[in-house]
Amino acid sequence: MSYSAQPVPSLKREPVIRRLAATDSIDDLTSLLHRAYAGLAAMGFNYTAVDQSADVTLARIADGLCFVAEMDSTIVGTIMYYPSGTKGGCPWYDRPNIAKIGQFGVEPSCQGTGVGALLLQRAEAEAALAGADEIALDTAEEAHHLVSWYGRCGYRFIEHAQWDGKVYRSVILSKPLHALNAS
């Protein structure tokens, strides 16, 4: 099965990007992740966010900073920022001064509208503020649309990883933050 993006409306206004609040529903955030990753699941990729429980969402949030995109009082996207020094599980992630992102998803009706780019920029800014040299992420090697999008956002290939329990090989992608650190 191939993935084909559906046309999406352009944003009439930008979403608010903010930290996840204690009053935000973890169940709702988990449901958003399930919807955001449904297309990847249909492609055969068993990303954690495809079917993780609210407890797993909460555990993943506990290790870093969770940012959300909100429009009309509804969360339409999320990204996790993990500072450098956080256990990563692959050689590149374990290097000093490498921050990482994960648990990144956007409501399907908002994909392609710039919400994801705003979330990614917020995580990158956080990493630069913290003094990280680079920010990295992983995705399925065969998720060509994602690998290509990250490339357009300035990420480059570093290495492969095979995570326990995953049916796909991942690529580790990383972006230097020198320009952001100089700002």
C-alpha positions as CSV (number, residue, x, y, z in Angstrom):
1,M,0.0,0.0,0.0
2,S,1.4,3.4,-0.9
3,Y,0.9,6.6,1.1
4,S,-0.7,9.5,-0.6
5,A,-1.2,12.8,1.1
6,Q,-4.7,14.2,1.0
7,P,-5.2,17.8,0.1
8,V,-5.4,19.9,3.2
9,P,-6.7,23.4,3.8
10,S,-4.1,26.2,4.4
11,L,-4.1,27.7,7.9
12,K,-6.1,30.9,8.3
13,R,-4.1,31.6,11.4
14,E,-1.1,30.0,13.0
15,P,-1.6,27.7,15.9
16,V,-0.3,28.5,19.4
17,I,2.8,26.4,20.2
18,R,3.1,25.8,23.9
19,R,4.3,23.4,26.6
20,L,1.9,20.6,27.5
21,A,-0.1,21.7,30.5
22,A,-1.0,19.6,33.5
23,T,-4.7,20.2,32.6
24,D,-4.2,18.7,29.1
25,S,-5.7,15.3,28.6
26,I,-3.1,12.5,28.1
27,D,-5.9,10.3,26.7
28,D,-6.7,13.0,24.1
29,L,-3.0,13.4,23.3
30,T,-2.6,9.6,22.9
31,S,-5.6,9.5,20.5
32,L,-4.1,12.3,18.5
33,L,-0.9,10.3,18.1
34,H,-2.9,7.3,17.0
35,R,-4.6,9.3,14.3
36,A,-1.4,11.0,13.3
37,Y,0.4,7.7,12.9
38,A,-2.5,5.8,11.3
39,G,-1.2,6.3,7.7
40,L,2.2,5.0,8.8
41,A,0.5,2.0,10.4
42,A,-1.3,1.4,7.1
43,M,2.1,1.3,5.4
44,G,3.1,-1.5,7.7
45,F,5.3,0.5,10.2
46,N,4.8,-0.4,13.8
47,Y,5.9,2.9,15.3
48,T,5.3,3.0,19.1
49,A,2.8,5.9,18.7
50,V,0.6,3.8,16.4
51,D,-1.0,2.0,19.3
52,Q,0.7,3.1,22.6
53,S,-1.4,3.4,25.7
54,A,-1.8,6.6,27.6
55,D,0.6,5.3,30.2
56,V,3.3,5.0,27.5
57,T,2.5,8.5,26.3
58,L,2.9,9.8,29.9
59,A,6.2,7.9,30.4
60,R,7.6,9.3,27.1
61,I,6.6,12.8,28.2
62,A,8.3,12.4,31.6
63,D,11.8,12.1,29.9
64,G,11.7,15.5,28.2
65,L,9.6,18.6,27.3
66,C,6.4,18.1,25.4
67,F,5.2,20.9,23.1
68,V,1.7,21.0,21.6
69,A,0.1,23.0,18.8
70,E,-3.3,24.3,19.7
71,M,-6.0,25.8,17.5
72,D,-9.4,26.8,18.7
73,S,-8.8,25.2,22.1
74,T,-7.9,21.9,20.4
75,I,-4.5,20.3,20.4
76,V,-3.7,19.5,16.7
77,G,0.0,18.5,17.0
78,T,2.7,17.5,19.4
79,I,6.5,17.0,19.6
80,M,8.8,15.8,22.3
81,Y,12.1,17.5,22.9
82,Y,14.8,15.4,24.8
83,P,17.9,17.4,25.9
84,S,21.4,16.2,25.2
85,G,22.6,13.7,27.7
86,T,19.3,11.8,27.7
87,K,19.8,8.1,27.1
88,G,19.3,7.6,23.4
89,G,19.8,3.9,22.5
90,C,22.1,4.4,19.4
91,P,25.6,5.8,19.1
92,W,24.6,9.2,17.6
93,Y,21.9,9.8,20.3
94,D,24.4,8.9,23.0
95,R,26.9,11.6,22.0
96,P,27.3,14.7,24.2
97,N,25.5,17.8,22.9
98,I,23.0,15.8,20.7
99,A,19.4,16.7,21.6
100,K,16.6,14.7,20.0
101,I,13.0,14.8,19.2
102,G,10.3,12.1,19.2
103,Q,6.6,11.4,19.6
104,F,6.0,13.9,16.8
105,G,2.6,13.9,15.3
106,V,0.0,16.2,13.7
107,E,-3.7,15.8,13.3
108,P,-4.2,14.3,9.8
109,S,-6.5,17.2,8.7
110,C,-3.7,19.6,9.6
111,Q,-0.8,17.7,8.0
112,G,0.8,19.7,5.2
113,T,-0.4,23.1,6.6
114,G,2.8,24.1,8.5
115,V,1.8,22.9,12.0
116,G,4.5,20.3,12.0
117,A,7.1,22.8,10.8
118,L,6.2,25.1,13.7
119,L,6.5,22.3,16.2
120,L,9.8,21.2,14.7
121,Q,11.1,24.8,14.9
122,R,10.1,25.1,18.5
123,A,12.0,21.9,19.5
124,E,15.0,23.1,17.5
125,A,14.9,26.5,19.3
126,E,14.7,24.7,22.6
127,A,17.8,22.6,21.7
128,A,19.7,25.7,20.6
129,L,18.8,27.6,23.8
130,A,20.1,24.6,25.8
131,G,23.4,24.8,23.8
132,A,23.1,21.5,21.9
133,D,25.3,21.3,18.8
134,E,22.7,19.2,16.9
135,I,19.2,17.9,17.2
136,A,18.4,14.4,15.9
137,L,15.5,12.1,15.2
138,D,14.7,8.7,13.8
139,T,12.1,7.5,11.4
140,A,11.5,4.4,9.2
141,E,13.9,4.2,6.4
142,E,11.1,3.3,4.0
143,A,8.9,6.2,5.1
144,H,10.3,8.2,2.1
145,H,7.8,11.1,2.4
146,L,9.1,11.7,6.0
147,V,12.8,11.2,5.2
148,S,12.4,13.7,2.3
149,W,10.5,16.2,4.4
150,Y,13.1,16.1,7.2
151,G,15.8,16.6,4.5
152,R,14.0,19.7,3.3
153,C,14.1,20.9,6.9
154,G,17.9,20.6,7.0
155,Y,18.3,17.1,8.5
156,R,20.9,14.7,7.1
157,F,21.5,11.0,7.3
158,I,23.8,9.9,10.2
159,E,23.3,6.1,10.6
160,H,20.9,3.2,10.7
161,A,19.2,1.8,13.8
162,Q,17.2,-1.4,14.4
163,W,15.0,-0.8,17.4
164,D,13.8,-3.9,19.4
165,G,10.4,-5.0,18.3
166,K,10.2,-2.8,15.1
167,V,9.6,-4.4,11.7
168,Y,11.5,-1.7,9.9
169,R,15.0,-0.3,10.0
170,S,15.3,3.3,11.1
171,V,17.4,6.1,9.8
172,I,18.9,8.5,12.3
173,L,18.8,12.1,10.9
174,S,20.4,15.1,12.5
175,K,20.5,18.9,12.0
176,P,23.4,21.2,13.1
177,L,22.2,24.0,15.2
178,H,25.1,26.4,14.7
179,A,23.1,29.0,12.9
180,L,20.4,28.9,15.7
181,N,23.0,29.0,18.4
182,A,24.6,32.1,16.9
183,S,21.3,34.0,16.9
